[in-house]
Amino acid sequence: MSKIINGTDIPNLPWQDKPAGWNLPVWRYSANPVIRRNPFPGMGRIFNSAVVPHEGAFIGVFRGETTTGRPFLYLGHSEDGISWTYETEKIRMQDENGRPWEPLYAYDPRCVKIGECYYIIWCGDFDGAAIGLAETKDFKTFVRRENPFLPFNRNGVLFPRKVDGKYLMLSRPSDSGHTPFGDIMLSRSPDLTYWGEHRLVMQKGGRSWWEGVKIGCGPAPIETDEGWLMFYHGVSSTCSGFVYSFSAALLDRDCPSKVRYRCSRYMLTPEEPYEVAGFVPNVCFPVAALADQQTGRIAVYYGAADTVVALAFCQLDEVIAFIKENSELGPLDADEGRF
């Protein structure tokens, strides 16, 4: 039986049993979306957002787009991970000396707890799309750190603990457009300021067309006794545009740039109206995963059609078994990724 390692117990984890007849390891919450359009006055859309347990309840770090269309980060609060209240003012950031240091814009945040500190990673502007990083201990004061990487880069995700004494971050370098280069990389840092030892983790494509254009890490990897469980999105190109689906892989616990197993099949793809129709059609974009160490239950928050936030569920054992049964590694997946 697979086990979550170094995790937490979340007795109030949102949960719904798998519907009868469903044959994939990830299933949708029947009352989706959990955050709909126009959630509060002046806010048009919240989607692609992070959720973390906090003091017996849940904190959301939301990608919010006001009626200006410009994205910033906003906080939300929930007792059950489903019904939310919102802070209507965007998150204000400062430097280590307390001086304002606001991003020009911010979107697609991830939030990861390491020790007693919560780290927020987002995509913002640094002469082009690049990764931003801030920390907080109380979700009241947010201190920005230096941008980890040069532009252009997206989908920055920290691991929830150090490995061999170093912080690890996954990312997807790209050009100034919206598609290339499309592969997931790993970088290490002794202090969250200086990053190096870059490694290739996974390449897009292979024989799985659902991930042929680009891939990107979703939630922070979940540590298990089988390896790091990494949910990730994959993008295919169709006659009517891109389609965003998601699946999962298992990375080596000691050397996470090595892929042990990689699922060749998607686990969730746009099918429901709130996923198929919206600001950007045909998008299921996983961003956060709540994992209950005791039961192995996992709740995955994903953005749907760049318009709303939806919720899906899975069981650790079933997900890992599905990955292994359908594993197909790419040519460079299994090695360390050092060239």
C-alpha positions as CSV (number, residue, x, y, z in Angstrom):
1,M,0.0,0.0,0.0
2,S,1.5,3.3,-1.0
3,K,2.1,5.9,1.7
4,I,2.5,9.7,1.8
5,I,5.8,10.6,3.5
6,N,6.4,13.8,5.5
7,G,2.8,14.9,4.9
8,T,0.1,16.2,7.2
9,D,-3.3,14.9,8.4
10,I,-6.2,16.9,7.0
11,P,-9.3,15.6,8.7
12,N,-11.5,18.2,7.0
13,L,-10.2,17.5,3.5
14,P,-12.9,18.1,1.0
15,W,-14.0,14.8,-0.4
16,Q,-16.6,13.0,-2.5
17,D,-16.5,9.3,-3.4
18,K,-15.9,8.2,-6.9
19,P,-19.1,7.9,-9.0
20,A,-20.2,4.5,-10.1
21,G,-18.9,3.5,-13.5
22,W,-16.1,6.1,-13.6
23,N,-12.9,4.4,-15.0
24,L,-10.2,7.0,-14.5
25,P,-8.3,7.5,-11.2
26,V,-9.3,11.2,-11.0
27,W,-13.0,12.3,-10.7
28,R,-14.8,15.6,-10.5
29,Y,-16.7,17.2,-7.6
30,S,-20.4,16.9,-8.6
31,A,-21.1,20.6,-7.6
32,N,-18.3,22.1,-9.6
33,P,-17.2,24.8,-10.1
34,V,-16.4,25.8,-6.5
35,I,-15.6,29.4,-7.5
36,R,-17.7,30.8,-10.2
37,R,-17.6,33.9,-12.4
38,N,-17.8,37.3,-10.8
39,P,-17.2,36.0,-7.2
40,F,-17.3,39.5,-5.7
41,P,-17.9,43.1,-7.0
42,G,-15.2,44.2,-9.4
43,M,-13.7,40.7,-9.8
44,G,-14.5,39.1,-13.1
45,R,-12.8,35.7,-12.8
46,I,-10.8,33.6,-10.3
47,F,-9.0,30.6,-11.7
48,N,-5.7,28.7,-11.7
49,S,-5.3,29.2,-7.9
50,A,-3.5,27.7,-5.0
51,V,-5.0,26.3,-1.8
52,V,-3.2,25.2,1.4
53,P,-4.2,24.0,4.9
54,H,-3.8,26.7,7.5
55,E,-4.7,26.6,11.2
56,G,-7.4,23.9,10.8
57,A,-9.0,25.6,7.8
58,F,-7.8,26.6,4.3
59,I,-6.2,29.6,2.7
60,G,-6.5,30.3,-1.0
61,V,-4.0,32.3,-3.0
62,F,-6.1,33.2,-6.0
63,R,-5.4,34.3,-9.5
64,G,-7.9,37.1,-9.8
65,E,-8.7,39.2,-12.8
66,T,-10.6,42.3,-12.2
67,T,-12.7,44.0,-14.8
68,T,-9.5,45.7,-16.0
69,G,-8.4,42.2,-17.2
70,R,-5.1,42.6,-15.4
71,P,-4.2,39.6,-13.1
72,F,-3.0,40.0,-9.5
73,L,-3.0,37.7,-6.4
74,Y,-5.8,37.7,-3.8
75,L,-6.5,35.8,-0.6
76,G,-9.5,33.6,0.2
77,H,-10.6,31.8,3.3
78,S,-12.6,28.6,3.8
79,E,-13.5,26.2,6.5
80,D,-14.2,23.3,4.2
81,G,-12.2,24.0,1.1
82,I,-15.3,24.5,-1.0
83,S,-17.2,27.6,0.2
84,W,-15.0,30.7,0.2
85,T,-14.8,34.3,1.5
86,Y,-12.6,36.7,-0.2
87,E,-10.2,39.6,0.6
88,T,-11.1,42.1,-2.0
89,E,-7.7,44.0,-1.9
90,K,-4.8,42.3,-3.7
91,I,-1.9,40.9,-1.8
92,R,0.6,43.7,-1.1
93,M,4.3,42.8,-1.2
94,Q,7.4,44.4,0.2
95,D,11.1,43.8,0.2
96,E,13.1,42.6,3.2
97,N,13.4,46.2,4.4
98,G,9.6,46.8,4.4
99,R,9.5,48.9,1.3
100,P,6.8,48.2,-1.3
101,W,7.8,45.9,-4.1
102,E,4.8,45.1,-6.2
103,P,4.8,42.9,-9.3
104,L,3.5,44.6,-12.4
105,Y,1.1,41.6,-12.6
106,A,0.9,38.1,-11.2
107,Y,-0.9,35.0,-12.2
108,D,-1.0,31.2,-11.8
109,P,0.3,31.1,-8.2
110,R,1.5,28.0,-6.3
111,C,1.8,28.0,-2.5
112,V,4.1,25.6,-0.7
113,K,4.9,25.3,3.0
114,I,8.5,24.5,3.8
115,G,9.2,24.4,7.6
116,E,7.2,27.3,9.2
117,C,7.2,29.4,6.1
118,Y,4.8,29.6,3.2
119,Y,6.2,30.4,-0.3
120,I,4.2,31.8,-3.1
121,I,5.5,31.3,-6.6
122,W,3.8,33.0,-9.6
123,C,4.4,34.2,-13.1
124,G,4.9,37.9,-13.5
125,D,6.9,40.4,-15.6
126,F,10.7,40.6,-15.6
127,D,11.2,42.0,-19.1
128,G,9.0,39.2,-20.2
129,A,7.2,36.3,-18.5
130,A,9.2,35.1,-15.5
131,I,8.9,33.5,-12.1
132,G,8.3,35.6,-8.9
133,L,8.8,34.4,-5.4
134,A,7.6,35.7,-2.0
135,E,7.3,34.3,1.5
136,T,4.9,34.7,4.5
137,K,4.4,33.2,7.9
138,D,1.0,34.7,8.7
139,F,-0.6,35.5,5.3
140,K,-0.5,39.2,6.4
141,T,3.0,40.2,5.5
142,F,4.5,39.1,2.2
143,V,8.2,39.6,1.6
144,R,9.4,39.2,-2.0
145,R,12.6,37.5,-2.8
146,E,14.7,38.0,-5.9
147,N,13.3,36.5,-9.0
148,P,14.7,32.9,-9.3
149,F,15.4,32.8,-13.0
150,L,15.9,35.0,-16.1
151,P,13.0,35.4,-18.4
152,F,11.3,33.6,-20.0
153,N,9.9,31.0,-17.7
154,R,6.6,29.8,-16.2
155,N,5.1,27.2,-13.9
156,G,7.6,27.5,-11.1
157,V,6.9,25.0,-8.3
158,L,8.9,24.4,-5.1
159,F,9.3,21.0,-3.5
160,P,7.9,20.9,0.0
161,R,11.2,20.1,1.6
162,K,14.9,20.4,0.9
163,V,16.7,17.5,-0.8
164,D,20.4,17.0,0.1
165,G,20.2,20.4,1.9
166,K,19.0,22.3,-1.1
167,Y,15.7,23.8,-2.2
168,L,14.3,22.4,-5.4
169,M,12.2,24.2,-8.0
170,L,10.5,22.9,-11.1
171,S,9.9,25.3,-14.0
172,R,9.3,25.4,-17.7
173,P,11.6,27.7,-19.6
174,S,10.1,29.2,-22.8
175,D,10.6,31.9,-25.4
176,S,8.7,35.2,-25.4
177,G,5.7,33.6,-27.0
178,H,3.2,31.3,-25.4
179,T,4.3,27.8,-26.5
180,P,8.0,26.8,-26.9
181,F,10.0,25.2,-25.4
182,G,7.7,23.1,-23.4
183,D,9.8,20.8,-21.2
184,I,10.0,20.6,-17.4
185,M,13.3,21.5,-15.7
186,L,14.6,21.3,-12.2
187,S,16.9,23.8,-10.4
188,R,18.6,23.7,-7.0
189,S,19.4,26.5,-4.5
190,P,21.2,26.7,-1.1
191,D,19.3,29.8,-0.1
192,L,16.4,30.6,-2.5
193,T,18.4,33.4,-4.0
194,Y,21.1,31.7,-6.1
195,W,19.9,28.9,-8.4
196,G,21.9,26.4,-10.5
197,E,22.5,22.7,-11.1
198,H,19.8,22.8,-13.7
199,R,18.5,19.5,-14.9
200,L,16.1,18.3,-17.5
201,V,13.2,16.3,-15.9
202,M,10.7,15.6,-18.6
203,Q,10.2,16.4,-22.2
204,K,6.9,17.1,-23.9
205,G,5.4,14.7,-26.4
206,G,6.5,11.2,-27.0
207,R,3.7,9.1,-28.4
208,S,1.1,10.7,-26.1
209,W,-0.5,13.4,-28.2
210,W,-2.4,14.9,-25.2
211,E,1.0,16.4,-24.1
212,G,2.6,17.0,-27.5
213,V,2.9,20.8,-27.4
214,K,4.1,21.5,-23.9
215,I,4.0,20.2,-20.3
216,G,4.2,22.0,-16.9
217,C,4.2,21.0,-13.3
218,G,0.9,21.6,-11.5
219,P,0.8,21.3,-7.6
220,A,3.8,20.9,-5.4
221,P,5.0,17.3,-5.7
222,I,3.7,15.0,-3.0
223,E,6.3,12.8,-1.3
224,T,5.4,9.1,-1.2
225,D,7.3,5.9,-0.5
226,E,7.1,5.3,-4.3
227,G,8.7,8.6,-5.2
228,W,7.5,12.2,-5.7
229,L,4.0,12.2,-7.1
230,M,3.9,15.1,-9.6
231,F,0.6,16.1,-11.2
232,Y,1.3,18.0,-14.4
233,H,-0.6,19.5,-17.3
234,G,-0.1,18.6,-21.0
235,V,-1.2,20.5,-24.0
236,S,-2.3,19.2,-27.4
237,S,-2.9,21.3,-30.5
238,T,-6.2,20.8,-32.4
239,C,-7.9,22.4,-35.4
240,S,-9.7,24.7,-32.9
241,G,-6.8,25.5,-30.6
242,F,-5.0,24.1,-27.6
243,V,-6.5,21.6,-25.2
244,Y,-5.1,21.4,-21.6
245,S,-5.4,18.0,-19.8
246,F,-3.6,16.6,-16.8
247,S,-2.0,13.4,-15.5
248,A,0.8,12.5,-13.2
249,A,4.3,11.0,-13.0
250,L,6.5,9.6,-10.2
251,L,10.0,11.2,-9.7
252,D,12.8,9.6,-7.8
253,R,12.8,10.6,-4.1
254,D,16.6,11.1,-3.9
255,C,17.2,12.5,-7.4
256,P,13.9,14.1,-8.6
257,S,15.2,14.9,-12.0
258,K,14.9,11.2,-12.7
259,V,11.5,10.0,-13.8
260,R,10.6,6.5,-12.5
261,Y,7.1,6.2,-14.1
262,R,5.2,8.5,-16.4
263,C,1.6,8.0,-17.2
264,S,0.9,7.9,-21.0
265,R,-2.8,8.6,-20.5
266,Y,-4.5,11.8,-19.2
267,M,-6.4,11.5,-16.0
268,L,-8.7,14.4,-16.6
269,T,-9.5,16.3,-19.8
270,P,-12.0,19.0,-20.7
271,E,-15.5,17.5,-21.0
272,E,-17.8,19.4,-18.7
273,P,-19.4,22.7,-19.9
274,Y,-17.4,24.8,-17.4
275,E,-14.1,23.2,-18.8
276,V,-15.0,23.3,-22.5
277,A,-16.5,26.8,-22.6
278,G,-15.1,30.0,-21.1
279,F,-12.5,32.7,-21.5
280,V,-10.1,30.2,-22.9
281,P,-12.0,27.0,-23.9
282,N,-10.8,23.4,-23.2
283,V,-8.6,23.9,-20.2
284,C,-8.1,21.7,-17.1
285,F,-5.1,23.3,-15.3
286,P,-4.1,21.7,-12.0
287,V,-2.5,24.1,-9.5
288,A,-3.0,22.7,-5.9
289,A,-3.3,19.3,-4.2
290,L,-4.4,18.7,-0.7
291,A,-3.1,15.3,0.5
292,D,-4.3,13.6,3.7
293,Q,-1.5,11.5,5.0
294,Q,-3.7,9.2,7.1
295,T,-6.2,8.2,4.3
296,G,-4.2,8.8,1.1
297,R,-7.1,10.9,-0.2
298,I,-6.1,13.8,-2.5
299,A,-8.2,16.8,-3.5
300,V,-6.9,18.6,-6.6
301,Y,-7.9,22.2,-7.4
302,Y,-7.8,23.1,-11.1
303,G,-8.6,26.1,-13.3
304,A,-11.3,25.4,-15.8
305,A,-11.4,27.3,-19.1
306,D,-9.4,30.2,-17.6
307,T,-12.7,31.2,-16.0
308,V,-13.5,29.3,-12.8
309,V,-12.0,27.0,-10.1
310,A,-13.0,23.4,-10.0
311,L,-12.2,20.5,-7.7
312,A,-11.4,16.9,-8.4
313,F,-10.5,13.9,-6.2
314,C,-8.3,10.8,-6.3
315,Q,-6.9,8.1,-4.0
316,L,-3.1,7.7,-3.7
317,D,-3.0,4.0,-4.3
318,E,-5.2,4.2,-7.4
319,V,-3.3,7.0,-8.9
320,I,0.1,5.3,-8.4
321,A,-1.2,2.0,-9.8
322,F,-2.6,3.8,-12.8
323,I,0.7,5.6,-13.5
324,K,2.6,2.3,-13.3
325,E,0.1,0.4,-15.5
326,N,0.2,3.0,-18.2
327,S,3.8,4.2,-17.9
328,E,5.8,5.2,-20.9
329,L,9.0,7.0,-20.4
330,G,10.5,9.5,-22.9
331,P,14.1,9.0,-24.3
332,L,15.6,11.3,-21.6
333,D,13.2,10.8,-18.7
334,A,15.0,8.1,-16.7
335,D,18.4,9.7,-16.4
336,E,19.6,12.6,-14.2
337,G,19.1,15.1,-16.9
338,R,22.6,16.5,-16.6
339,F,24.2,17.3,-20.0
